Each structure stands twice: as structure tokens, then as C-alpha cells.
Amino acid sequence: MRRLLPIVLLSLLAAGANAQTSNQPANQANYAGPVPTTMPPPIPAPQDIPYPNGTIQLTVDGTQPAQGIMRVHEVVPVAKSGPLTLLYPRWLPGNHSPSGPLDLLAGLTFHAGSTMLPWTRDPVDVYAFHLDVPNGAHEVTADFQYLSPTQPNQGRVVATDVILNLEWNAVVLYPAGYFSHRIPVSASLKVPAGWGVGTALEPAGDGRFKTTTLNTLVDSPVLAGKYFSRVDLDPGAKVPVHLDIVADHANQLKTTPQELAAHKALVQQAYKLYGSHHYDHYDFLLGLSAHVGGEGLEHHQSSEDVTTAKYFTQWDKASAGRDLLAHEYTHSWNGKFRRPADLWTPNYNVPMRGSLLWVYEGQTQFWGFVLAARAGLWTKQQALDAFADDAAYYGTLPGRQWRPVADTTLDPIIASRRPIPWRTYQRSEDYYSEGLLTWLDADSLIRQKTNGQKSMDDFAKTFFGINDGSFVTVTYTFDDVVKALNAVTPYDWAGFLNSHIGLLHTAPPLEGITRGGYRLVYTDKPSERDSSSDTQRKRDSFAYSLGFVLDNRGNVTDVTWGSPAFKAGIALGTQIIAVNGDDYDADGLKDAITGAKSDQAPIALLVKRNDAYHTVSIPYHDGLRYPHLERMPGTPALLDALITAK
């Protein structure tokens, strides 16, 4: 328990410290101060050599999903006695951070035959476990449980009584000293009887999967469920693409011909864009749940796409977020097959670096929007509204004046996606959506310079479409990106990218919008996309008027730095109790904002924070403001050309 010392005592302590410092001998070489303790021996670095001892046998019992308990039994073959270090995956692809869920591992024991082996955790790298293999032992067995969060405040829920989303990195230990693609693993999974299983792994019968490498195993999660269906999205093709759907309830699996047509078109539009594929089959693992935590995570031959349970049942009302599958599918080309050189690591315990996440994620975000529109997952208007939302957010983002996009590529490590108090000022992983605006600008510039003959489509085909059918990752650097852009059309692309990504800016990044033939405007009516998004998130956004976002109970969940709400002293954690003397509700606040356009009196909010009530006055008179794109007459419709189906 932390205790506060009296001021007088603190003063005496400070004086004593100063006296001690001033009385130290002038010859510091004779001063016997603290010395650092010896660090533990380094963990063996990964080498590109085969694991010589055989195949790891991994068995996972997932028959207790309602309790979130997965029981793991693992057999690691060994060739000799002596020290053995086993690693739990720490740096996870797609997370871009050291986020392996080590805190959820429990009950760990090791045996050699019937002999229990003591183990110690490395005091520096806590993801490493050390043990000694006794003479004559040919294998070491590990038994433990992975205890999935059972409530969202513990982490992402991945198991319920009807759904299991298993990521293999959470349930495997592996020997240090080897590249992950050099370690063979034979895995099996037991799920409740009658459940369907979706995964990119090749089945071998009775819940077993064909032997593969550790990196392929970790890259091939499982989505299983009581209510399961599989749809062929490319019938008759030599390379099958499936939509594997699990849901909370059976009726949520039902799809219409229109909905299926859009998902099938996604596959064809991606093939037209990239001109290649880098898998021998692909599975969209689509989870529809109000209880399993949302997920969008890329893999080479599959993607985890866990979204609203109403994805199909309210298709006409839930367009927001429907670019999810297009985004994660694009990652098969950008992020898995082609990957930034400093994001590729030989195993899961070597640190990743994300200097090019504005290509890895930013360009994927760009193509996710484009492919969603081209495939019909979005209408043209919904796509334009999505671009408008990004343009509005970054057009008013005060954090751009002190922190460049390049620095946000470190956010997965700095913040680990924890909530932050001032998102618009601190910034958070803006390489996604400001990266999108960068590539939108690049596309319109290429189209303008080539009179519409070339575009970012040409970049995608030549950069990501190489080596058709190959699974072998090809890394890229900044110079590779610049070279490929110059091959499309010569320009100072290095300067262009460095300016967008590396420099500070006060002007909004809207060149791709304006050169594309549109301008950003605000009206007093939200777009269908914004209404859909607010409904899904159970919130009401006043981000571009008063400058805050509220949940359905009036709690402030976001405040724009420098906005009217900010200047009035409102922060996260504040609750709006009343508006101009009336009980709060969202419609009432909207009426008050509209009325203030013709009434010079400030808007009065009764707010509660930390059990205290007080009234704040906000002198705002510009009405409700929601972003939209408006066509500029007489300009080329380059943005229309970008999102038109091929």
C-alpha cells in the first residue's frame, strides 16, 4: 500500500540525500556503489535448420467452451538429455505487438515418462520456460489449460456454449533455436459432438489435421460452432474459396441470393485486381455473434471475421463494417504473401518492427474499401460515405500537428490497443485510415498524370500479383514500394510518401477526395452508414458539432481535443444528465443543437462526473454536422472510376 510521508519528513529526507551526494568522495573510482546483477544466459536464437527430433504432437480438448476452458496435451520429441527451452508465442502476426496471452495459461506441468520435471520461467523473457531432460528420455510432455476470458473486461471472449474461435498460438509451446517453418506439428482438436469446424488446415479424420509446420498451424485458426454452414464462393474452381459461417442461432445463418452474390463477387474482383492467388484453398471464417469478441485477423489461407450477429438478418441496416472480409482477404496478398521486411520474423518470440504498417495496413484498408464497393458489399453511396467519414476525421485531427503517421506505427507496442483519454490528440494506429487517404491520393494522382490509363490497380497487380500460386513470403522495403510506383508512372514518390507519412501537417489530407472529383461537406443529416454505425455501437456521435460521442446512456466515450465540448471542460467519464433543463436523450440534444442556430444562448448541460453534478455552458451555434461527399461539377470523376466494378 502506498503511503504519503509528511512534508517535513520529506524535506529532511531530501536534505539528507543532498548531504550524502555532496559528501561523496571526489574520486568516484573508490566509491563502492551498486553494481548490476548478472543477466541470465541468452535464449538460443532461431536458426534456419530443421528441428531434428521429430514431429510435435499437439492435442487440444475444446469440449468445455461454455467455461472457456481448453485443455492441452503436447508431446515434444527430444534427442538428448540436458537443458531444453520451450517458448510460448509472444509476437503475434496481425497484432504487430508482443500480445501473446501468456496470462491465460495455467496448470503447466512437464513429464518425461512418469517423471514430473521441474521447470523455471525465464526471469527476463517470461515467455520462455526452462527444464532439464533426463537421461534416456526421448520426449517431453506438457499439459496445461488455456483459460479463455469469460467476460469482455478480461479480454476478448473466444468461446461460448455454441461457438469456439481457437487460435493455435494460444495453446502451443515450441522449442527455442529454430525457425518456426522448420518445426513440424501434428495437431488435433476435439469439439462438442455435432459441431461444424471451419479452418484452413487439412483434415485427417477424427478431429486430427495433417502434419504441417508451426508457422502454418499458427496461421490457420479454427472457428467451430453448433450452428454452422459452409458456402462455396467460387463453384467449380480448382482453387476453392469457402465462406464458413458460425452463429449464435440457426436463423442467423440464412442468406439471400443477393448477399451471396456480393461475397462471390468479392473473390472475382480480388482476382481481377491482383491477377494471382497465393493459396490452394481459402476459408473466410465468419462468426456472427453478440457474445464472442469481434475480430478481424488476417491469415494466408483464411481470415477470422467475427462481427455482428445481425450481419445477414439486417443486411439493409448494417452496412458499416461490411468491408471487413474485403480487408482481411486483401491481406492474403498484402501482409501474408508480401510483407514488410521488418515485420517478418523467424519465430514468434523475435520482436517485430512496423515501420511500413501504412503499406501493410493502410493500403489494405484502401483496397478493403475499394473491393467492398466493387463487389457490391457496399453500394456506391455507402462507399462514398465511408471515404467521407475518414476525410472528416483526419481533416479535424489535432494530433496531426505534433505526431506524424510514421510514429503511430509503434502504437501496437506503445498502447497495445488499450483505451486512451484523448484519442484525437494522442493518435492511435492512424496508419490504417490516414494510410488509406494517402493511397487514395496516390490513385487519383496516377489517374490524373496518365489521363486515366493507369491507377493503383496497376501497382497492386505488379507488386502483389507476382509469383502466382507461390506460398513463399516475399518481403518488401520502402525503396521497393517507391520503385514499383515509379514503374506505374514516374514521379517523386519517395517525396510524396515521406510527406504524407513522415511530416507534420495542419492542412487536412483531402487531395485524393478533391482530385477524385468530390469535396467534403457537412449537413444536418447523418448518412445511412453513420446511422448504421451508431446503431451497431449503441452510441450517438456529435463529433463534428459539440465534439463528443455519447453511449446510449449519455456517457461520454470520446471528446475531440479543442472542440466546444473540450473547451467546456468535458472529458471521458462524464455523463450528460440533462440538456437545457430537460432529461437527457439523444433526440433532445439534437433538437437543442438545432435550436441554438437561431438562439444565441449557450447550450446548458447538466453533467455528472465523479459523483459530482455541475452545469456547463457551450456557446455553439453551427447546428448538427455530419460528413458527406459532394460531387464537384466539371471535374473528372476519378473516385467513381476507382470504386466501379471491373
C-alpha positions in Angstrom: 0.0 0.0 0.0 1.4 3.4 -1.0 1.7 5.9 1.9 2.2 9.6 1.8 5.0 11.0 4.0 4.6 14.3 5.9 6.1 17.3 4.2 8.6 17.9 7.0 9.9 14.3 6.8 10.2 14.6 3.0 12.2 17.7 3.4 14.5 16.0 5.9 15.0 13.1 3.6 15.8 15.3 0.7 18.3 17.3 2.7 19.9 14.0 3.8 20.1 12.8 0.2 21.7 16.1 -0.8 24.2 15.9 2.0 25.1 12.3 1.1 25.6 13.3 -2.5 27.8 16.3 -1.7 29.9 14.3 0.8 30.8 11.5 -1.6 34.5 11.3 -2.3 35.7 13.3 -5.3 37.5 10.2 -6.5 34.4 8.2 -7.7 36.6 5.2 -8.5 36.9 4.5 -4.8 33.2 4.7 -4.2 31.6 1.2 -3.6 28.1 1.7 -5.1 25.6 -0.8 -6.5 26.6 -3.0 -9.4 24.2 -4.7 -11.9 23.5 -8.3 -11.3 24.4 -10.9 -14.0 21.8 -11.4 -16.6 20.6 -15.0 -17.3 22.1 -16.8 -20.3 20.6 -15.7 -23.6 17.8 -17.9 -25.1 19.0 -19.7 -28.2 18.5 -17.6 -31.3 16.4 -19.2 -34.1 18.3 -20.9 -36.9 17.1 -21.9 -40.3 17.7 -25.6 -39.8 15.2 -28.5 -39.5 14.0 -29.4 -36.0 16.0 -32.7 -35.8 14.0 -34.6 -33.2 10.7 -35.4 -35.0 7.1 -34.0 -35.0 5.4 -32.3 -32.1 2.1 -33.9 -31.2 -0.5 -31.3 -30.1 -3.9 -32.3 -28.7 -6.5 -29.7 -27.7 -9.7 -30.6 -25.9 -12.3 -27.8 -26.6 -15.3 -29.6 -25.2 -15.8 -27.1 -22.4 -16.4 -23.9 -24.4 -19.1 -22.6 -22.2 -16.5 -22.2 -19.4 -13.8 -21.1 -21.8 -11.5 -23.9 -20.8 -9.2 -25.6 -23.4 -7.1 -28.5 -22.2 -3.8 -29.0 -23.9 -1.6 -32.1 -24.1 1.6 -31.7 -26.1 4.4 -34.2 -26.8 7.8 -32.7 -27.8 10.3 -35.2 -29.1 13.9 -34.7 -27.9 17.1 -36.4 -28.9 19.3 -35.9 -25.9 19.4 -35.1 -22.2 20.2 -31.7 -20.9 18.7 -28.2 -21.0 15.5 -27.5 -23.0 13.8 -24.2 -23.5 10.3 -24.1 -24.7 8.7 -20.8 -25.8 5.1 -19.6 -25.7 4.4 -17.3 -28.7 4.7 -13.7 -27.8 4.9 -11.6 -31.0 1.7 -12.4 -33.0 1.4 -11.7 -36.7 -1.5 -9.4 -37.5 -1.3 -8.0 -33.9 2.0 -6.3 -34.6 2.8 -6.4 -30.9 4.0 -8.7 -28.0 0.5 -9.7 -27.1 0.6 -13.4 -26.7 -2.0 -14.2 -24.0 0.5 -15.7 -21.5 -1.6 -14.7 -18.5 -4.3 -17.1 -19.6 -2.0 -20.2 -19.5 -2.5 -22.2 -16.3 -1.8 -25.6 -14.8 1.5 -26.1 -16.6 3.3 -29.4 -15.9 6.0 -31.3 -17.7 6.8 -35.0 -17.7 9.4 -37.4 -19.1 7.6 -40.7 -18.9 6.1 -40.9 -15.4 8.7 -38.5 -14.0 7.5 -35.0 -13.4 10.1 -32.4 -14.5 10.5 -29.2 -12.6 10.6 -26.0 -14.7 11.5 -22.4 -14.2 10.3 -19.4 -16.1 13.0 -17.2 -17.6 13.3 -14.1 -15.3 13.8 -11.7 -18.2 11.8 -13.3 -21.1 8.8 -14.6 -19.2 7.5 -16.3 -22.3 10.4 -18.9 -22.0 10.3 -22.0 -19.9 13.5 -23.9 -18.9 13.7 -27.5 -17.9 16.2 -30.4 -17.9 15.6 -33.5 -20.0 16.7 -36.6 -18.0 19.0 -39.3 -19.4 17.2 -41.8 -21.6 14.2 -39.6 -22.3 13.0 -39.3 -25.9 10.1 -37.0 -25.4 8.8 -34.4 -23.0 5.1 -34.0 -22.5 3.5 -30.7 -21.5 0.0 -30.4 -20.0 -1.8 -27.1 -19.3 -5.0 -25.2 -19.8 -5.8 -22.1 -21.8 -8.4 -20.2 -19.9 -10.3 -18.0 -22.3 -11.8 -14.8 -21.0 -15.4 -15.4 -19.9 -16.3 -11.7 -19.8 -15.2 -8.8 -22.1 -13.4 -7.0 -19.2 -10.9 -9.9 -19.0 -10.0 -9.8 -22.7 -11.6 -11.0 -26.0 -14.1 -13.8 -25.4 -13.4 -16.6 -27.8 -15.7 -19.4 -26.6 -19.4 -19.7 -25.7 -21.7 -22.6 -25.3 -22.2 -22.6 -29.1 -19.0 -21.1 -30.6 -15.3 -21.7 -30.3 -12.7 -19.5 -32.0 -9.3 -21.2 -31.4 -6.1 -19.5 -32.3 -3.3 -22.1 -32.1 -0.7 -19.7 -30.8 -2.7 -19.6 -27.5 -2.3 -23.4 -27.0 1.2 -24.3 -28.1 4.8 -24.3 -26.8 7.7 -24.8 -29.1 11.5 -25.4 -28.8 13.8 -22.4 -29.0 16.5 -22.3 -31.6 14.6 -22.9 -34.8 12.7 -21.0 -37.4 9.0 -21.7 -37.0 8.6 -23.1 -40.5 11.2 -25.7 -39.6 9.2 -27.2 -36.8 6.7 -29.9 -37.8 3.5 -30.3 -35.8 0.6 -32.8 -35.9 -2.4 -31.2 -34.2 -5.9 -32.4 -33.3 -8.9 -30.7 -31.8 -11.9 -32.1 -30.0 -15.1 -30.1 -30.1 -18.6 -30.9 -28.8 -20.5 -33.5 -30.8 -22.3 -32.3 -33.9 -20.4 -29.1 -34.2 -19.1 -27.9 -37.6 -15.5 -26.9 -38.0 -14.0 -24.2 -40.3 -10.3 -23.9 -40.8 -7.6 -23.8 -43.5 -5.9 -26.8 -42.0 -6.3 -30.1 -44.0 -8.4 -32.6 -42.1 -7.0 -36.1 -41.4 -10.1 -37.6 -39.7 -11.3 -37.9 -36.1 -10.5 -34.3 -35.3 -6.9 -34.6 -36.5 -5.2 -32.4 -39.0 -2.5 -33.3 -41.4 1.0 -32.7 -40.2 2.2 -29.2 -41.1 4.7 -26.6 -39.9 4.4 -24.5 -36.8 4.0 -21.3 -38.7 1.2 -22.8 -40.9 -0.5 -24.1 -37.8 -0.4 -20.7 -36.1 -1.6 -19.1 -39.3 -4.6 -21.4 -39.5 -7.1 -20.8 -36.7 -10.3 -22.7 -36.1 -13.9 -21.3 -36.0 -16.3 -24.0 -34.8 -19.9 -24.0 -33.7 -23.1 -25.7 -33.1 -24.8 -23.6 -35.8 -22.5 -23.9 -38.8 -22.8 -23.7 -42.6 -20.3 -23.7 -45.5 -20.9 -21.8 -48.8 -18.8 -22.3 -51.9 -17.9 -18.9 -53.2 -16.2 -20.0 -56.4 -18.1 -23.1 -57.6 -16.2 -25.3 -60.0 -12.9 -23.6 -59.4 -9.7 -25.6 -59.0 -8.8 -23.4 -56.0 -11.9 -23.5 -53.7 -12.9 -20.5 -51.6 -15.4 -21.1 -48.8 -17.4 -19.0 -46.5 -17.6 -20.9 -43.2 -20.3 -19.3 -41.0 -21.0 -19.9 -37.3 -23.6 -18.1 -35.4 -25.3 -17.7 -32.0 -28.6 -19.0 -33.5 -29.6 -21.1 -36.5 -31.7 -18.4 -38.2 -28.7 -16.1 -38.4 -27.1 -18.5 -41.0 -29.7 -17.7 -43.6 -28.6 -15.8 -46.6 -30.3 -14.3 -49.7 -29.1 -14.7 -53.3 -28.1 -11.0 -53.3 -26.0 -11.4 -50.2 -24.2 -14.5 -51.5 -23.7 -12.8 -54.9 -21.8 -9.9 -53.2 -19.5 -12.4 -51.4 -18.9 -14.4 -54.6 -18.1 -11.1 -56.4 -15.5 -10.2 -53.8 -13.5 -13.3 -54.8 -13.7 -12.4 -58.5 -13.0 -8.7 -58.0 -9.9 -9.6 -56.0 -8.7 -11.9 -58.7 -9.2 -9.2 -61.3 -7.3 -6.7 -59.1 -4.3 -8.9 -58.2 -4.2 -11.3 -61.1 -3.0 -14.1 -58.8 -3.6 -16.0 -55.6 -1.2 -17.5 -53.0 -3.2 -20.3 -51.6 -4.5 -23.7 -52.7 -7.8 -23.0 -50.9 -9.2 -20.2 -48.8 -11.7 -20.0 -45.9 -13.5 -16.9 -44.7 -14.1 -17.8 -41.0 -17.2 -15.7 -40.5 -18.5 -15.6 -36.9 -21.9 -13.9 -36.2 -22.2 -13.3 -32.5 -23.3 -11.0 -29.9 -21.1 -12.7 -27.3 -17.8 -13.7 -29.0 -15.5 -10.7 -29.2 -15.3 -9.0 -32.6 -12.2 -10.0 -34.6 -10.6 -9.1 -38.0 -7.4 -11.1 -38.3 -5.6 -12.0 -41.5 -4.1 -15.3 -42.4 -2.5 -16.7 -45.6 -5.3 -19.1 -46.4 -8.1 -17.9 -44.2 -9.3 -14.9 -42.2 -11.0 -14.5 -38.8 -14.0 -12.3 -39.4 -16.2 -12.1 -36.3 -18.8 -9.5 -36.5 -22.4 -8.6 -35.6 -24.9 -11.4 -35.2 -27.2 -9.4 -37.5 -24.8 -9.4 -40.4 -27.3 -11.2 -42.7 -30.6 -10.7 -40.8 -30.3 -6.9 -41.0 -28.3 -6.6 -44.2 -30.0 -3.4 -45.3 -29.4 -1.7 -42.0 -25.9 -2.8 -41.1 -23.6 -1.6 -43.9 -21.0 -0.2 -41.5 -18.1 -2.7 -41.2 -19.0 -4.7 -44.2 -15.6 -4.0 -45.7 -14.2 -6.5 -43.0 -14.0 -9.5 -45.3 -12.5 -7.5 -48.2 -9.9 -6.1 -45.9 -8.8 -9.4 -44.4 -8.9 -11.1 -47.8 -6.6 -8.5 -49.2 -4.1 -9.4 -46.5 -3.5 -12.8 -48.2 -1.7 -10.7 -50.8 -0.5 -7.8 -48.7 0.8 -8.8 -45.3 1.0 -12.6 -45.7 2.4 -13.2 -49.2 4.1 -9.9 -49.4 5.2 -8.5 -46.1 7.3 -5.6 -44.9 10.9 -6.8 -44.3 11.0 -5.6 -40.6 7.6 -7.3 -39.8 8.8 -10.7 -40.9 10.4 -12.7 -38.1 11.8 -16.2 -37.9 9.7 -17.2 -34.9 7.1 -15.8 -32.6 9.5 -14.5 -29.9 11.7 -12.3 -32.1 10.4 -8.7 -31.9 8.6 -7.3 -34.9 9.0 -3.7 -36.3 6.2 -2.0 -38.1 7.8 0.9 -40.0 5.7 0.1 -43.1 2.4 -0.6 -41.5 1.0 2.3 -43.5 1.5 0.0 -46.5 0.7 -3.3 -44.8 -2.5 -2.0 -43.1 -3.0 1.4 -44.8 -3.1 0.1 -48.3 -5.1 -3.0 -47.2 -7.6 -0.5 -45.7 -7.7 1.3 -49.0 -8.3 -1.9 -51.0 -10.8 -3.2 -48.5 -13.0 -0.1 -49.2 -12.5 -0.4 -52.9 -13.2 -4.1 -53.1 -16.3 -3.8 -50.9 -17.7 -1.3 -53.3 -16.7 -3.2 -56.5 -18.2 -6.4 -55.1 -21.5 -4.9 -54.0 -20.9 -5.4 -50.3 -21.4 -1.6 -50.3 -23.4 0.5 -52.6 -21.6 3.4 -54.3 -23.2 5.8 -51.8 -22.1 3.7 -48.9 -18.6 3.6 -50.2 -18.6 7.4 -50.7 -19.9 7.8 -47.1 -17.1 5.6 -45.8 -14.5 7.9 -47.5 -16.3 10.9 -46.2 -16.0 9.6 -42.6 -12.2 9.2 -42.9 -11.8 12.5 -44.6 -13.8 14.3 -41.9 -12.0 12.6 -39.0 -8.5 13.3 -40.3 -9.5 16.7 -41.5 -10.1 17.7 -37.9 -7.5 15.7 -36.1 -5.4 18.0 -33.9 -2.9 15.2 -33.2 -1.6 15.6 -36.8 0.1 18.8 -35.7 2.5 17.1 -33.3 2.7 13.4 -34.3 3.3 12.1 -37.8 1.7 8.9 -39.2 5.0 7.1 -39.1 5.2 7.3 -35.3 1.7 5.7 -35.0 3.2 2.5 -36.4 4.6 1.9 -33.0 1.2 2.2 -31.3 0.6 -1.6 -31.2 3.6 -1.8 -28.9 3.2 1.5 -27.1 -0.5 1.3 -26.2 -1.5 -2.3 -27.1 -4.9 -1.0 -28.1 -5.7 0.0 -24.5 -8.3 2.8 -24.1 -6.7 6.3 -24.1 -8.2 9.5 -22.8 -7.7 11.9 -25.8 -7.7 9.8 -28.9 -7.9 12.7 -31.4 -4.8 14.3 -29.8 -2.7 11.4 -28.8 -3.5 9.5 -32.0 -3.9 5.7 -32.3 -2.8 3.5 -35.1 -3.7 6.1 -37.7 -1.5 4.2 -40.3 -4.8 2.4 -41.1 -7.1 5.2 -42.2 -4.8 8.1 -42.8 -2.8 5.5 -44.7 -5.9 4.9 -46.8 -6.2 8.6 -47.6 -2.5 8.5 -48.7 -3.2 5.7 -51.2 -6.4 7.4 -52.3 -4.3 10.5 -53.1 -1.8 8.3 -55.0 -4.5 6.7 -57.0 -6.1 10.0 -58.1 -2.6 11.4 -58.9 -1.7 8.4 -61.1 -5.1 8.6 -62.9 -4.6 12.4 -63.5 -1.0 12.0 -64.7 -1.9 9.2 -67.1 -5.2 10.5 -68.3 -7.0 7.6 -66.7 -4.9 5.0 -68.4 -3.3 3.7 -65.1 -4.1 3.6 -61.4 -3.3 1.9 -58.2 -4.7 -1.2 -59.8 -1.5 -1.4 -61.8 0.6 -1.2 -58.7 -1.5 -3.9 -57.0 -1.1 -6.3 -59.9 2.7 -5.8 -60.4 3.5 -5.6 -56.6 1.3 -8.2 -55.0 0.4 -10.3 -58.0 3.9 -11.7 -58.6 4.7 -15.5 -58.3 1.1 -16.7 -58.8 0.4 -19.8 -56.7 3.5 -19.4 -54.5 3.2 -19.6 -50.8 6.8 -18.3 -50.1 6.7 -14.9 -48.5 8.3 -12.1 -50.4 9.4 -9.1 -48.2 9.5 -5.5 -49.3 11.1 -2.2 -48.2 10.3 1.4 -48.6 12.5 1.5 -51.7 10.7 -1.4 -53.2 7.4 0.4 -52.9 8.8 3.6 -54.5 10.3 1.6 -57.3 7.0 -0.1 -58.0 5.1 3.2 -58.0 7.7 4.7 -60.4 7.1 1.7 -62.7 3.5 2.6 -62.9 4.2 6.3 -63.6 7.4 8.3 -62.9 7.1 10.8 -60.1 8.8 11.8 -56.9 7.1 9.0 -55.0 9.7 9.0 -52.2 9.0 12.7 -51.5 5.2 12.1 -51.8 5.2 9.2 -49.3 7.7 10.9 -46.9 5.5 14.0 -46.8 2.3 12.1 -46.2 3.7 9.7 -43.6 6.8 11.3 -42.1 5.9 15.1 -41.8 3.6 17.1 -39.6 0.5 18.7 -41.2 -2.1 21.3 -40.3 -4.0 21.0 -43.6 -6.4 18.1 -43.9 -5.3 15.2 -46.2 -8.1 15.6 -48.7 -6.2 15.7 -52.0 -7.4 12.2 -53.0 -11.0 13.4 -52.4 -10.8 16.7 -54.3 -8.7 15.4 -57.2 -11.2 12.5 -57.3 -14.0 14.9 -58.1 -15.6 15.4 -54.7 -15.5 17.8 -51.8 -16.1 17.2 -48.1 -19.3 18.9 -46.9 -21.4 18.7 -43.7 -25.2 18.6 -43.4 -27.6 18.2 -40.5 -28.5 14.6 -41.6 -26.2 11.6 -40.9 -25.5 9.2 -43.8 -27.0 5.8 -43.7 -23.6 4.4 -42.9 -23.2 6.7 -39.9 -26.7 5.8 -38.6 -25.9 2.1 -39.1 -22.6 2.5 -37.3 -24.1 4.4 -34.3 -26.8 1.8 -34.0 -24.4 -1.1 -34.0 -22.1 0.6 -31.5 -25.1 1.8 -29.3 -23.9 5.4 -29.4 -24.7 8.8 -30.7 -22.0 10.9 -32.4 -21.8 14.6 -32.1 -18.1 14.6 -33.1 -18.4 17.4 -35.7 -20.7 19.7 -33.8 -20.2 19.8 -30.0 -17.2 17.5 -30.4 -18.1 14.4 -28.4 -19.5 10.9 -28.7 -22.1 9.5 -26.2 -23.2 6.0 -25.5 -26.9 5.3 -25.2 -27.0 6.3 -21.5 -25.4 9.7 -22.2 -21.8 8.7 -21.1 -19.1 10.5 -22.9 -16.9 7.9 -24.8 -14.8 10.3 -26.9 -14.0 14.0 -26.9 -12.3 15.9 -29.7 -9.4 17.9 -28.5 -10.0 21.6 -28.9 -13.8 21.2 -29.7 -16.6 23.1 -28.0 -17.1 20.2 -25.5 -13.4 20.2 -24.8 -13.3 23.9 -24.1 -16.2 23.4 -21.7 -14.2 21.0 -19.6 -15.9 17.8 -20.7 -13.8 14.6 -20.6 -14.3 10.9 -20.9 -16.2 9.5 -17.9 -18.6 12.4 -17.9 -22.3 11.6 -18.1 -24.8 14.0 -19.6 -27.8 14.2 -17.3 -29.9 17.0 -18.7 -30.0 19.4 -21.7 -31.3 22.9 -21.2 -33.1 21.7 -18.1 -34.7 18.6 -19.6 -33.7 14.9 -19.0 -31.1 13.8 -21.5 -31.9 11.8 -24.6 -30.1 11.9 -27.9 -33.0 13.4 -29.8 -33.4 16.2 -27.2 -29.8 17.1 -27.6 -30.1 17.1 -31.3 -33.1 19.5 -31.0 -31.1 21.7 -28.7 -28.1 21.9 -31.1 -30.5 22.8 -34.0 -32.3 25.4 -31.9 -29.1 27.1 -30.9 -28.6 28.1 -34.5 -31.2 30.8 -34.1 -30.8 31.3 -30.3 -27.7 33.0 -29.1 -28.0 31.4 -25.6 -25.4 28.7 -25.0 -26.4 25.1 -24.7 -26.7 24.2 -21.0 -25.7 20.6 -20.0 -26.1 19.2 -16.5 -23.3 16.7 -16.2 -22.1 14.2 -13.6 -18.5 13.3 -13.0 -17.0 11.6 -10.0 -20.3 11.7 -8.1 -20.5 15.5 -8.5 -23.0 17.4 -10.6 -22.5 20.7 -12.3 -23.7 22.7 -15.3 -21.6 23.5 -18.2 -22.5 26.1 -20.9 -21.4 25.5 -24.5 -21.6 28.6 -26.8 -22.1 26.6 -30.0 -24.4 27.8 -32.8 -23.4 26.0 -36.0 -26.0 23.2 -35.8 -25.7 19.5 -36.4 -22.9 18.5 -38.7 -22.4 15.1 -40.4 -19.9 14.5 -43.1 -20.7 13.7 -46.8 -19.0 13.8 -50.1 -20.5 16.2 -52.7 -19.7 15.9 -56.4 -17.9 18.9 -57.8 -19.3 19.7 -61.3 -16.9 19.9 -64.2 -14.3 17.7 -62.6 -13.2 14.2 -63.6 -15.0 11.5 -61.5 -11.8 9.7 -60.6 -13.2 8.4 -57.3 -16.2 6.9 -59.2 -13.8 5.1 -61.5 -11.9 3.7 -58.6 -14.9 2.0 -56.9 -16.6 0.8 -60.1 -16.7 -3.0 -60.5 -14.2 -4.4 -63.0 
